[in-house]
Amino acid sequence: MTIRNTAGPAAHQAVALRVDSDRSAFFRIAVEGHQDTLYAHSLRQFYRDCRVSGTVDFIFGNGIAVIQRTTISTLPPAAGQNAGSVTAQGRRDPNQNTGFALHACIVEAKYPTYLGRPWKPFSRVVVMESYLGAGVQPRGWLEWDGDGGELATLFYGEYRNYGPGANIGGRVRWPGYHVIMDAAVAVRFTVRRFIDGLAWLPSTGVTFTADLNRK
């Protein structure tokens, strides 16, 4: 199944799919658009073997989502844009359990892109055990427009990624950015721990990996 917003890059924000339901599971679907393609608005969500495409902030919202074994495809940027951004997670408070975990994904990055930028002050995204294509910019992550205060309060992490865009040598040096070296930290963002997947995913019939591929 394909869910597509055909508005085009010049239309700016144009959501293809908005998800508000708790314990939502998506399997082998394509979500296509440009800016703000997938709006993971709230509550627990799981995506497996999907394809999500876009240009700017095309996975965004304040849900708690694990995106697993999914192809994340960057499209040509609109006129005047030098590079896109995959995520814009909107965690507003440090006590919220929300965030995005990209696990064992393929970030194709055929065009220049950043892994994410902080939509809200406590934005939280972890990319782990994923392939990062050559278009992922060396800095990895991008500031949101503003005073930059969120750079100390966000949590962005990378764990055992690989591919031409996975070199962490040139990554941002923000207080909130972390190169995760300890599996004990990374497991907090797995299906088992992050979305309590063992309590509800088996009943959906969707294939899932509960833990890290490598520990």
Buried (B, 14 or more C-beta within 10 A) or exposed (E): EEBEBEBEBEEEBBBBBEBEEEBBBBBEBBBBBBBBBBBBBBBBBBBBBBBBBBBBBBBBBBBBBBBBBBBBBBBEBBEEBEBBBBBBBBBEEEEBEBBBBBBBBBBBBEBBBBBBBBBBBBBBBBBBBBBBBEBBBEBBBBBBEEEEEBBEBBBBBBBBBEBEBBBEEEBBEBEBBBEBEEBEBBBBBBBBBBBBBEEBBEEBEBEBBEBBEEE
